[in-house]
Amino acid sequence: MYSSKQLLQMVEEAIAALPLEREPQKLYAPIRYVLSLGGKRIRPVLMLMAYNLYRDDVKPCLMPAVGLEVFHNFTLLHDDFMDKAEVRRGKMCVHRKWDDNTAILSGDNMLVLAFQYMMQCDKEKMPAVMQLFTKTAVEIDEGQQYDIDFETRDDVTEAEYIEMIRLKTSVLLACALQIGATLAGASEEEAQTLYRYGECLGLAFQLQDDFLDVYGNPEVFGKKIGGDILCDKKTFMLINALLHASDEDRAELQRWVGCKDCDPEEKIKAVTTLYTKIGVDQMAKERMNAYYVEAEACLNKVNLPEERKQMLRGIALELMGRQK
């Protein structure tokens, strides 16, 4: 079986070889730029790992895996544009480096290319693959809309938030695993079990991201902490803090939420102190662990020798193994 490093190298080489040196360059140069920014490539690697569970030669799955990564980067390009973000992975976002129209059109073209690459798979399995891929694309848009809607709502529930992150984050990880398994000839039952594995792993990962934004070490986390607090983002942490706080603590928390002219460091410190007092740090850890345990249970159901599943277990540990 391939190691995760070998699979990552295959993905990087395939991305570098994409025929994007065509005209008009103003359409394709931003696509090359976005794809050159790197990242962990976790989604295509997961697809290839799922395929490699059942087949030794992963090359028949390589272009669909690249298609999924192109799609993921398309969503990031448009997210940055909608969020008016300045920087992505330490580099200027496309709408800042070029302009708004370029970001929209190059992003649209990435979406089309993603479908084109995804279709470069076994013709007999293409209907099932494309059905899942299009379903996932729709769900990600739904998750993005929920996320936007939550910005102007003060009554977001925990269940709504979990559904939002499932749609926005988890389903693409799950899609990667199911498509890889499907293309490799796995049974429908096992392919769907791997889908749920990815779904649970994605939920655990996103909740960990929420947790680390408050309690993480910036040097390990890779970005400054407290960003969600400063923009009053409706996270698992804030929703549960408001739900479980005493009247006094809730009033204090609500005083900070929406406070735009206060000292940022003071706000982060005050809200973090309230979170700890209310106990949402432990609530988040418990929920993260519950999803991780469910993911492990799903992988245990996959009827393959344990040594063939070790790579997936390893990448799960890598996803969840950041230090706080």
Long-range contacts (C-beta under 8 A, 24 or more apart in sequence): 1-52, 1-56, 1-308, 1-311, 2-48, 2-52, 2-58, 2-311, 3-311, 4-45, 4-49, 4-311, 4-314, 4-315, 4-318, 7-44, 7-45, 7-48, 7-49, 7-52, 7-58, 8-41, 8-45, 10-48, 10-58, 10-62, 11-41, 11-44, 11-45, 11-48, 11-62, 11-65, 11-66, 11-69, 12-41, 14-62, 14-63, 14-65, 14-66, 15-66, 15-69, 18-66, 26-98, 26-102, 27-102, 27-105, 27-106, 27-109, 28-106, 28-109, 30-77, 30-94, 30-97, 30-98, 30-102, 30-103, 30-106, 31-106, 31-109, 31-110, 31-113, 33-91, 33-94, 33-97, 34-73, 34-76, 34-77, 34-94, 34-106, 34-110, 35-69, 35-70, 35-73, 37-88, 37-89, 37-91, 38-89, 39-73, 39-89, 41-69, 42-173, 42-315, 42-319, 43-68, 43-69, 43-72, 43-172, 43-173, 43-176, 44-68, 44-69, 44-176, 45-315, 46-173, 46-176, 46-177, 46-180, 46-198, 46-312, 46-315, 47-176, 47-177, 47-179, 47-180, 48-180, 49-177, 49-180, 49-311, 49-312, 49-315, 50-176, 50-177, 50-178, 50-179, 50-180, 50-181, 50-184, 50-186, 50-194, 50-312, 51-180, 51-181, 51-183, 51-184, 52-180, 52-184, 52-311, 53-180, 53-181, 53-184, 53-186, 53-302, 53-304, 53-308, 53-309, 53-312, 54-181, 54-184, 54-185, 54-186, 54-304, 55-184, 55-185, 60-121, 60-122, 60-183, 61-121, 61-180, 61-183, 61-184, 63-117, 63-118, 63-120, 63-121, 64-117, 64-118, 64-120, 64-121, 64-129, 64-179, 64-183, 65-176, 65-180, 66-117, 67-113, 67-114, 67-115, 67-116, 67-117, 67-118, 67-119, 67-120, 67-133, 68-114, 68-118, 68-133, 68-172, 68-175, 68-176, 68-179, 70-110, 70-113, 70-114, 70-117, 71-110, 71-111, 71-114, 71-118, 71-133, 71-137, 71-172, 72-172, 73-110, 74-107, 74-110, 74-111, 74-114, 75-140, 75-144, 77-103, 77-106, 77-107, 77-110, 78-103, 78-104, 78-107, 79-144, 81-107, 82-144, 82-148, 111-137, 121-183, 122-183, 125-182, 125-183, 128-182, 129-179, 129-182, 129-183, 132-175, 132-178, 132-179, 132-182, 133-175, 133-179, 136-171, 136-172, 136-174, 136-175, 139-167, 139-171, 140-167, 140-168, 140-171, 140-172, 142-167, 143-167, 143-168, 143-169, 143-171, 144-168, 150-234, 151-234, 153-234, 156-234, 156-239, 157-239, 158-236, 158-239, 158-240, 158-243, 161-234, 161-235, 161-236, 161-239, 162-203, 162-236, 165-202, 165-203, 165-206, 165-207, 166-199, 166-202, 166-203, 169-202, 169-203, 169-205, 169-206, 170-198, 170-199, 170-200, 170-201, 170-202, 170-203, 170-206, 171-199, 171-202, 172-202, 173-198, 173-199, 173-201, 173-202, 173-205, 174-198, 174-199, 174-202, 190-301, 190-302, 190-303, 193-298, 193-301, 193-302, 194-298, 194-299, 194-302, 196-294, 196-295, 196-298, 197-295, 197-298, 197-299, 197-302, 197-312, 198-295, 200-291, 200-292, 200-294, 200-295, 200-298, 201-291, 201-292, 201-295, 201-316, 201-319, 201-320, 203-291, 204-288, 204-289, 204-291, 204-292, 204-295, 204-319, 204-320, 205-319, 205-320, 207-236, 207-284, 207-287, 207-288, 207-291, 208-288, 208-320, 208-322, 210-235, 210-236, 210-237, 210-284, 211-237, 211-281, 211-284, 211-285, 211-288, 211-324, 212-322, 212-324, 214-272, 214-275, 214-281, 215-272, 215-281, 215-324, 216-322, 216-324, 217-323, 217-324, 220-322, 220-323, 220-324, 221-322, 225-268, 226-264, 226-265, 226-267, 226-268, 226-272, 229-267, 229-268, 229-271, 229-272, 230-264, 230-267, 230-268, 232-257, 232-258, 236-280, 236-283, 236-284, 236-287, 237-275, 237-280, 237-281, 237-284, 240-278, 240-280, 240-283, 240-284, 241-274, 241-275, 241-278, 241-280, 244-278, 244-279, 244-280, 244-283, 245-274, 245-278, 249-274, 249-277, 249-278, 288-320, 292-316, 292-320
